[in-house]
């Protein structure tokens, strides 16, 4: 960590501590996830890894009561390499300020997208970074469009109304020339509905408003995702369909089942790319790529758990995504504070 980052982090910590003492409305939170295993993209037979099931991170969030139900809110969040102690790119995960009230919530800055906030629930292993069957194929439940977070956003969330909530985000590209290669502003929408054990969700990324659609690009299209999950009590099952906003990234489906057994949660998930085209419209080598994962998590407390996971891809996926190997596995511990 360079000197400037040390100074910046010290200032944030001091400000957070002072505000917390004065108003008790600032929370320091984080996740430490460290494991031993091997990843899809590593040649090492075994190594220590950070963030295999959840990104290791440190953050600050808080709010101020402005009266009449109106609140000012903020969040700062950065990634930590728990295996090395490295601080990665400052607060690039979350950096926003906004207002909330009976009208809902508005956020300004860099934050997760509507798809991320409402669709991640359909990955039953918490969108695990290391073993996720959907992520390795590029159809992550929480970020298949563009990525899971975007800068320069204005995001609005409706109040929760009888189990329904919607989010819409507009992001500024902050380029003005309009020449080939420049990025467009973007627009993204998502909605979810929950009743009893049933959860439904949808997300939409219009072709004309996509940060992946550089000026002059022809690969982009309207993208959308649909998800459904049902909790039967003894187990929960989930299915998600994604039509990526790029033809060359394709369409895909993910299905999963997970069950609580005492302090354990065990499950399995499968994903497949069903329709992928090359830039010239011909069938892509990615089509037919599939992956699966097995996972077991054991809760030692509400904040600490042990986990083990295994994932595997077929030869199409291994080749198309230039993976170092066709399987991944790890055992680790995760602590949330």
Secondary structure, DSSP 8 states (H G I E B T S, - for coil): --HHHHHHHHHHHHHHHHHHHHHS-EEEEEEEEEEEEE-TT---SSEEEE-SSS--EEEEEEEEEEETTEEEEEEEEEEEETTTTEEESTT-SEEEEEEEETTEEEEEEEEE-HHHHHHGGGSTTTT-TTT-HHHHTT--TTTSSS-SEEEEEEEEE---BTTEEEEEEEE-----S--TT----EEEEEEEEEETTEEEEEEEE-TTS-TTS-TT--SB--EEEEEEEEE-SS-EEEEEEEE-SBTTT-EEEEEEEEEEETTEEEEEEEEEEEE-B-TTSSB-TTTT-EEEEEEEEEESSSSEEEEEEEEEE-HHHHHHTT-S-SEEEEEEEEEE-
